[in-house]
């Protein structure tokens, strides 16, 4: 469990378009090439330290005759942002996808000291 020590708790949320590959026969739709996408998300202001981040799909448009396979995750979470990662494999054809995210963590306080 993450324990927050500061009464200044920040919550930031957003929506990130991941790709739209059906328009130009990109790799997610063509089933060829790199089958993962990484999008860097930057917070509007930094947290005091690394926040907790939750992600979910808000839109997923797939071919109806194919298997539905995908993974949505986060990597490289820092006080400034994180990487949003979408992966698929096999015969799955994904036309487009969009993700929602929510970050919760401590905010900096004026009384925080930065002593070198």
C-alpha positions as CSV (number, residue, x, y, z in Angstrom):
1,X,0.0,0.0,0.0
2,X,1.3,3.5,-0.8
3,X,1.0,5.8,2.2
4,X,0.8,9.5,1.4
5,X,2.5,11.7,4.0
6,X,1.3,15.0,2.7
7,X,-2.0,16.7,3.0
8,X,-1.5,18.1,-0.5
9,X,-2.8,15.2,-2.7
10,X,-2.9,15.7,-6.4
11,X,-5.2,13.9,-8.8
12,X,-4.8,14.3,-12.6
13,X,-6.6,12.5,-15.3
14,X,-6.5,12.5,-19.1
15,X,-7.3,10.8,-22.3
16,X,-4.6,9.8,-24.8
17,X,-5.2,8.8,-28.4
18,X,-2.9,5.8,-29.1
19,X,-3.1,5.3,-32.9
20,X,-5.5,5.2,-35.8
21,X,-3.9,2.6,-38.2
22,X,-6.9,1.7,-40.4
23,X,-6.6,4.9,-42.4
24,X,-3.1,4.3,-43.7
25,X,-2.8,0.5,-43.2
26,X,-0.5,0.9,-40.3
27,X,1.1,-2.0,-38.4
28,X,-1.7,-2.6,-35.9
29,X,-4.2,-3.0,-38.8
30,X,-1.9,-4.6,-41.3
31,X,-0.6,-7.2,-38.8
32,X,3.0,-6.4,-39.9
33,X,5.8,-4.5,-38.2
34,X,5.9,-3.2,-34.7
35,X,2.8,-4.3,-32.8
36,X,3.3,-2.0,-29.8
37,X,2.9,1.7,-29.4
38,X,4.4,3.9,-26.6
39,X,3.0,7.4,-25.9
40,X,4.7,9.6,-23.3
41,X,2.2,11.4,-21.0
42,X,3.4,14.5,-19.1
43,X,1.6,15.8,-16.1
44,X,0.6,19.5,-16.0
45,X,2.9,19.9,-13.0
46,X,5.2,17.5,-11.3
47,X,4.1,15.4,-8.3
48,X,6.4,15.4,-5.2
49,X,7.4,11.9,-6.0
50,X,6.3,9.1,-8.3
51,X,2.4,8.9,-8.2
52,X,0.2,5.8,-8.6
53,X,-1.1,5.6,-12.2
54,X,-4.1,3.6,-13.5
55,X,-4.9,3.2,-17.2
56,X,-7.9,1.8,-19.0
57,X,-9.2,1.7,-22.6
58,X,-11.7,4.3,-23.5
59,X,-12.0,3.2,-27.2
60,X,-10.9,0.0,-29.0
61,X,-12.0,-0.5,-32.6
62,X,-11.0,-4.0,-33.8
63,X,-11.7,-6.3,-36.8
64,X,-14.8,-8.5,-35.9
65,X,-13.4,-11.7,-37.5
66,X,-10.1,-11.8,-35.6
67,X,-9.1,-12.7,-32.1
68,X,-9.1,-9.9,-29.5
69,X,-5.7,-9.7,-27.9
70,X,-4.2,-6.6,-26.3
71,X,-2.2,-5.4,-23.3
72,X,-2.4,-1.9,-21.9
73,X,0.2,-0.9,-19.3
74,X,2.5,1.8,-17.9
75,X,6.2,2.1,-17.9
76,X,8.8,4.6,-16.7
77,X,6.5,6.3,-14.2
78,X,8.1,9.4,-12.7
79,X,7.0,12.6,-10.9
80,X,6.8,14.3,-14.3
81,X,5.0,11.7,-16.3
82,X,4.9,8.1,-17.6
83,X,4.8,6.0,-20.8
84,X,1.5,4.5,-21.9
85,X,2.1,1.2,-23.7
86,X,-0.3,-0.7,-26.0
87,X,0.6,-4.1,-27.4
88,X,-1.2,-6.7,-29.5
89,X,0.0,-9.9,-31.3
90,X,-1.1,-12.8,-33.4
91,X,-3.8,-12.2,-36.0
92,X,-5.5,-9.4,-34.1
93,X,-6.3,-6.3,-36.2
94,X,-6.8,-3.1,-34.3
95,X,-8.0,-0.1,-36.3
96,X,-7.6,2.5,-33.5
97,X,-7.4,2.8,-29.7
98,X,-7.6,5.5,-27.1
99,X,-6.8,5.2,-23.3
100,X,-7.8,7.1,-20.2
101,X,-5.4,7.5,-17.3
102,X,-5.6,8.6,-13.7
103,X,-2.6,9.7,-11.5
104,X,-2.8,10.1,-7.7
105,X,0.1,11.3,-5.5
106,X,1.6,13.8,-3.2
107,X,2.2,17.3,-4.4
108,X,5.2,19.5,-3.4
109,X,4.7,21.7,-0.4
110,X,6.2,25.2,0.2
111,X,7.8,23.8,3.4
112,X,9.7,21.1,1.6
113,X,13.4,21.7,1.8
114,X,15.9,20.8,-0.9
115,X,19.2,20.7,0.9
116,X,22.2,19.7,-1.4
